Amino acid sequence: MLSSTDFTSASWELVVRVDHPNEEQQKDVTLRVSGDLHVGGVMLKLVEQINIRRSEELSLLKPSGDYFKKKKKKDKNNKEPIIEDVLNLESSPTASGSSVSPGLYSKTMTPIYDPINGTPVSSTMTWFSDSPLTEQNCSILAFSQPPESPEALADMYQPRSLVDKAKLNAGWLDSSRSLMEQGIQEDEQLLLRFKYYSFFDLNPKYDAVRINQLYEQARWAILLEEIDCTEEEMLIFAALQYHISKLSLSAETQDFTSESEVDEIEAALSNLEVTLEGGKADSLLEDITDIPKLADNLKLFRPKKLLLKAFKQYWFVFKDTSIAYFKNKELEQGEPVEKLNLRGCEVVPDVNVAGRKFGIKLLIPVADGMNEMYLRCDHENQYAQWMAACMLASKGKTMADSSYQPEVLNILSFLRMKNRNSASQVASSLENMDMNPECFVSPRCAKKHKSKQLAARILEAHQNVAQMPLVEAKLRFIQAWQSLPEFGLTYYLVRFKGSKKDDILGVSYNRLIKIDAATGIPVTTWRFTNIKQWNVNWETRQVVIEFDQNVFTAFTCLSADCKIVHEYIGGYIFLSTRSKDQNETLDEDLFHKLTGGQD
């Protein structure tokens, strides 16, 4: 028997198995752990071994019983989920002198991440590594999985309501406690997921694994309808999946990382020059002295109870981070009807390309919630300019920022993906069709269409993305996922203080939303930026939050432990403090304090 002191000082090996459909490509990662190492520490060690940067965004999820429900109907003895983001945790006897592979990238792959100083390691440095890094090891995590059969998709658990979605989030492990403390047994299966939907600094050069894992998580969220999207959007996602699947299986994909690399010394000198000189003189002058503005006729609608949705045209002027509107252009020099600062607002696309609808939904924070307004643009170019301006303003940036024009082009590119192509192009593609279309859409969507009709519509959308390289296609999929109205919302069933009915609490990267469980309609929104303090009454298991201007709310979590919600709030508040100027290494003490239950 070991005393508590001996237990925490002793160490042993924890073997984490990274699953792969091909058993020969399964990878065991060995970590040395001790009794006082919490899950957050395990995550840091794990992601260092498989080169996933930004480990603070990841966590381990224990699937609920519903996750296996449909599979049990076929085979009661088989509890193994079909989704491949599963980690098998095994403990093995302590072995002295054991070595651990320093990473999974080959020397021709993208550079690995140095967990000590937070900087990417150049690929040339990995050439002299003591342990050989094979391309086979790399392919486990950097390449997407083949599509599942329609039958397999139909057997997976698909949440049908917000209450069902709330059940999916009950099993997040406490990052401040060990696996054993949380009842995780040997050989038990956990899901490795991005818990926090605040993806920082996605860089194709260094994040091949991270981008692929995000793509896989987004793909399953779409296929299993964990997040809602329109049929038009579902077809865009299907086209991108089909394209990524084709590239992943092609011979060209196997060599996409062996293309000639940019001279690293020259690139470093170029970056240094830009840093020292601040880029081109005229662009620097523009950033400082010439803040552009937008001015145009747009339609406005403010929702009110018992009123139909009617838009009215005004003359809008967008400058700095504010938007003002006037009755007409001639009155621009006078007092506006209203002027709104969009810093910290929520910007949601409201677009239907086929119906020529180009709308922007703005949720502007006020003391007791959010003000809602809708803007309607006349065409794609106008929408792209105003949408990009609103998105930057919400982050406190102006149109003088260097990211404005690229953002406009990204929006236009995404809109063009939704445009339909000529029937002749699709007909020729159908003749050479090499796909099962039901593999790329949710089972419910597949039931609405005949196979050939579904294939034709997917191929229509595919024509717009057919020339994209693999990593760009994955990033575009992730961006489209992020543009969905429900993106980043994690749901919990709660009972608010003083209420006699259950509600849904939506937790996002920047806000909390009280949602009516019966109708799914948002009732109240609170911004994280307005939080003064939050704590948990551990006796009553009640979360209490104080906002600015003496606004309070309190609730008891019914679908999960209250500490999970507490950790979510703390984690997002921590992640919001990150900036590109900060060292890339994680401030473990601060993260542990905010997410570990210390009020």
Residue pairs with C-beta under 8 A, 6 or more apart in sequence:
2 10
7 35
8 34
8 35
8 36
9 34
9 35
10 34
10 35
10 94
11 32
11 33
11 34
11 94
12 32
12 33
12 34
12 91
12 92
12 93
12 94
13 30
13 31
13 32
13 33
13 91
13 92
13 93
13 94
13 95
13 98
14 30
14 31
14 32
14 33
14 42
14 89
14 90
14 91
14 92
15 28
15 29
15 30
15 31
15 89
15 90
15 91
15 92
16 28
16 29
16 30
16 31
16 46
16 87
16 88
16 89
16 90
17 26
17 27
17 28
17 29
17 87
17 88
17 89
17 90
18 26
18 27
18 28
18 29
18 50
18 87
18 140
18 141
19 26
19 84
19 86
19 87
19 88
20 26
20 27
20 84
20 140
21 84
21 145
21 146
25 136
25 139
25 140
26 140
27 50
27 104
27 137
27 140
29 46
29 49
29 50
29 100
29 101
30 92
30 98
30 100
31 42
31 45
31 46
31 49
31 100
32 98
32 100
33 41
33 42
33 45
35 178
35 180
36 178
37 178
38 174
38 175
38 176
38 177
38 178
38 592
38 596
39 59
39 60
39 173
39 174
39 175
39 176
39 177
39 178
39 179
39 182
40 175
40 176
40 588
40 591
40 592
40 595
40 596
42 178
42 179
43 55
43 58
43 59
43 60
43 175
44 55
44 115
44 586
44 588
46 55
47 53
47 55
47 58
48 55
48 113
48 115
49 100
49 101
49 102
49 103
49 104
50 103
50 104
50 141
50 209
51 103
51 104
51 105
51 112
51 113
51 209
52 58
52 113
52 141
52 209
52 210
52 213
53 113
53 201
53 206
53 207
53 210
53 584
54 199
54 200
54 201
54 210
55 586
56 196
56 571
56 574
56 575
56 586
56 591
57 194
57 195
57 196
57 198
57 199
57 200
57 575
58 192
58 193
58 194
58 195
59 172
59 173
59 175
59 193
59 195
59 196
60 87
60 172
60 173
60 190
60 191
60 192
60 193
61 169
61 171
61 172
61 173
61 190
61 191
61 192
61 193
61 195
62 171
62 172
62 173
62 184
62 188
62 190
62 191
63 81
63 171
63 189
63 190
63 191
64 167
64 168
64 170
64 171
66 157
66 164
66 167
66 168
67 81
67 157
67 168
68 79
68 81
68 157
69 157
70 155
70 156
70 157
71 78
71 79
71 80
71 81
71 82
71 155
71 156
72 78
72 79
74 155
80 86
80 189
81 156
81 189
82 148
82 152
82 155
82 156
83 156
83 191
83 220
84 145
84 216
85 191
85 192
85 193
85 213
85 216
85 217
85 220
86 189
86 190
86 191
86 192
87 189
87 190
87 191
87 192
88 187
88 189
89 179
89 184
89 186
89 187
89 188
89 189
89 190
90 186
90 187
91 186
99 131
101 131
101 133
101 137
102 112
102 129
102 131
102 133
103 112
103 126
103 133
104 133
104 137
104 138
104 140
104 141
104 142
104 209
105 111
105 112
105 126
105 133
105 138
105 142
105 208
105 209
106 133
106 134
106 135
106 137
106 138
106 257
107 123
107 126
107 127
107 129
107 133
108 123
108 135
108 257
108 258
109 123
109 133
109 135
109 138
109 142
109 208
109 257
110 123
110 204
110 205
110 206
110 207
110 208
110 257
111 120
111 121
111 122
111 123
111 125
111 126
111 205
111 206
112 120
112 121
112 126
112 206
113 120
113 121
113 206
114 120
114 121
115 585
116 585
117 585
118 583
118 584
118 585
119 584
120 205
120 206
122 264
123 261
123 264
124 264
126 133
141 209
141 212
141 213
142 208
142 209
142 212
143 212
143 248
143 253
144 212
144 215
144 216
144 219
144 244
144 245
144 248
144 474
145 216
146 245
146 248
146 249
147 241
147 245
147 436
147 439
147 440
148 223
148 439
149 436
149 439
150 436
150 438
150 439
150 443
150 446
153 223
153 224
153 438
153 439
153 442
153 443
154 443
156 224
157 224
158 224
158 225
158 442
158 443
158 444
159 165
159 167
159 168
159 224
159 225
159 226
162 491
162 504
162 515
162 517
162 520
163 493
163 504
163 517
163 559
165 226
165 491
166 491
166 492
166 493
166 504
166 559
166 560
167 559
168 226
169 490
169 491
169 492
169 559
169 560
169 564
170 559
170 560
170 561
170 564
171 560
172 195
172 560
172 564
172 567
173 179
173 182
173 184
173 190
174 182
174 563
174 564
174 567
174 596
174 597
175 567
175 592
175 595
175 596
176 592
176 595
176 596
176 597
184 190
192 213
193 217
194 213
194 214
194 217
195 568
195 571
196 509
196 568
196 571
196 572
196 575
197 487
197 488
197 490
197 508
197 509
198 488
198 509
198 572
198 575
198 576
199 214
199 478
200 575
200 578
201 580
202 210
202 211
202 214
202 475
202 478
204 211
204 471
204 472
204 475
208 257
208 471
211 471
211 474
211 475
211 478
212 474
214 474
214 478
215 244
215 474
215 477
215 478
218 477
218 478
218 481
219 237
219 241
219 477
220 226
221 227
221 481
222 229
222 234
222 237
222 442
222 481
223 440
223 441
223 442
224 442
225 442
225 444
227 481
227 484
227 486
227 487
228 484
228 485
228 486
229 237
229 484
230 352
231 445
231 448
232 352
232 353
232 354
232 418
233 480
233 484
234 441
234 442
234 445
235 441
235 457
235 458
235 460
235 461
236 417
236 418
236 461
236 480
237 440
237 441
237 477
237 480
237 481
238 437
238 440
238 441
238 458
238 461
239 417
239 440
239 458
239 459
239 461
239 462
239 464
239 465
240 465
240 473
240 476
240 477
240 480
241 440
241 477
242 435
242 440
242 458
242 462
243 462
243 465
243 466
243 468
243 473
244 470
244 473
244 474
244 477
245 435
245 440
246 434
247 253
247 469
247 470
247 473
248 470
253 470
256 469
256 470
256 471
278 284
279 402
283 402
286 400
287 400
287 401
287 402
288 400
290 400
291 319
291 320
291 398
291 399
291 400
292 398
292 399
292 400
293 317
293 318
293 319
293 399
294 316
294 317
294 318
294 319
294 385
294 386
294 389
294 399
295 315
295 316
295 317
295 318
295 329
295 332
296 315
296 316
296 382
296 386
297 313
297 314
297 315
297 316
297 329
297 378
298 313
298 314
298 316
298 325
298 375
298 376
298 377
298 382
298 386
299 311
299 312
299 313
299 314
299 375
299 376
300 311
300 312
300 313
300 314
300 316
300 325
300 373
300 374
300 375
300 376
301 309
301 310
301 311
301 312
301 373
301 374
301 376
302 372
302 373
302 374
303 309
303 372
303 374
311 374
311 376
314 325
314 326
314 327
314 328
314 337
315 325
315 326
315 327
315 328
315 329
315 331
315 332
316 323
316 324
316 325
316 375
316 386
317 323
317 324
317 325
317 326
317 332
317 336
318 386
318 389
318 390
318 393
318 399
319 398
320 393
320 398
321 341
321 342
321 343
321 392
321 393
321 396
321 397
321 398
322 339
322 340
322 341
322 342
322 393
323 339
323 340
323 342
323 390
323 393
324 336
324 338
324 339
324 340
325 336
325 337
325 338
326 332
326 334
326 336
326 337
327 337
340 362
340 364
340 373
342 362
342 364
342 390
342 393
342 394
343 393
343 394
343 395
343 396
344 365
344 394
344 396
344 510
344 527
344 529
345 362
345 363
345 364
345 365
345 390
345 393
345 394
346 362
346 363
346 364
346 370
346 394
346 510
346 511
346 525
347 360
347 361
347 362
347 363
347 387
347 390
347 391
347 394
348 360
348 361
348 362
348 363
348 485
349 359
349 360
349 361
349 387
349 483
349 485
350 357
350 359
350 360
350 361
350 374
351 357
351 358
351 359
351 383
351 415
353 380
353 415
353 418
353 419
354 418
354 420
357 376
358 376
358 377
358 378
358 379
358 380
358 382
358 383
359 374
359 375
359 376
359 377
360 374
360 375
360 376
360 377
360 383
360 386
360 387
360 390
361 372
361 373
361 374
361 485
362 372
362 373
362 374
362 375
362 390
363 370
363 371
363 372
363 525
364 370
364 371
364 372
364 373
365 371
365 525
365 527
365 529
365 530
367 530
367 547
367 548
367 549
367 551
368 524
368 551
369 524
369 525
369 526
370 525
370 527
375 386
377 383
377 386
380 412
380 415
381 412
383 411
383 415
384 408
384 409
384 411
384 412
384 415
385 408
387 411
388 399
388 404
388 407
388 408
388 411
389 399
389 404
391 407
392 398
392 399
392 401
392 403
392 404
392 407
397 403
397 404
410 479
413 476
414 476
414 479
414 480
414 483
416 464
417 461
417 464
417 465
417 476
418 461
418 464
419 464
420 460
420 461
421 460
421 463
421 464
425 463
426 456
426 459
426 460
426 463
429 459
429 462
429 463
430 452
430 455
430 456
430 459
433 455
433 459
435 455
435 458
436 451
437 446
437 451
437 454
437 455
437 458
438 446
438 451
438 454
440 458
441 454
441 458
446 454
449 457
465 473
465 476
468 476
481 487
482 488
488 508
488 509
489 506
489 507
489 508
489 513
490 506
490 507
490 508
490 568
491 504
491 505
491 506
491 507
491 515
492 504
492 505
492 507
492 557
492 558
492 559
492 560
492 564
492 565
493 502
493 503
493 504
493 505
493 517
493 557
493 558
493 559
494 502
494 503
494 504
494 505
494 555
494 556
494 557
494 558
494 559
494 565
495 501
495 502
495 503
495 555
495 556
495 558
496 503
496 514
496 553
496 554
496 555
497 542
497 553
497 554
497 555
497 556
501 517
502 517
502 558
503 514
503 515
503 516
503 517
503 523
503 555
504 514
504 515
504 516
504 517
504 520
505 512
505 513
505 514
505 515
505 555
505 557
505 565
506 512
506 513
506 514
506 515
506 522
507 513
507 565
507 568
507 569
507 572
508 572
509 572
509 575
509 576
510 527
510 528
510 529
510 572
510 576
511 525
511 526
511 527
511 528
512 525
512 526
512 528
512 545
512 569
513 522
513 524
513 525
513 526
514 522
514 523
514 524
514 525
514 553
515 521
515 522
515 523
516 522
516 523
526 545
526 547
526 551
526 553
528 569
528 572
528 573
528 576
530 547
530 548
530 551
531 545
531 546
531 547
531 569
531 573
532 546
532 547
532 548
533 545
533 546
534 543
534 544
534 545
534 546
534 566
534 569
534 599
535 543
535 544
535 599
536 542
536 543
536 544
536 562
536 563
536 566
536 597
536 599
537 544
540 556
541 556
541 557
541 561
541 562
542 554
542 555
542 556
542 562
543 554
543 555
543 556
543 557
543 562
543 565
543 566
544 552
544 553
544 554
545 552
545 553
545 554
545 569
546 552
547 553
556 562
557 564
557 565
563 597
566 595
566 597
567 595
567 596
567 597
570 593
570 594
570 595
571 591
571 594
571 595
573 594
574 587
574 590
574 591
574 594
574 595
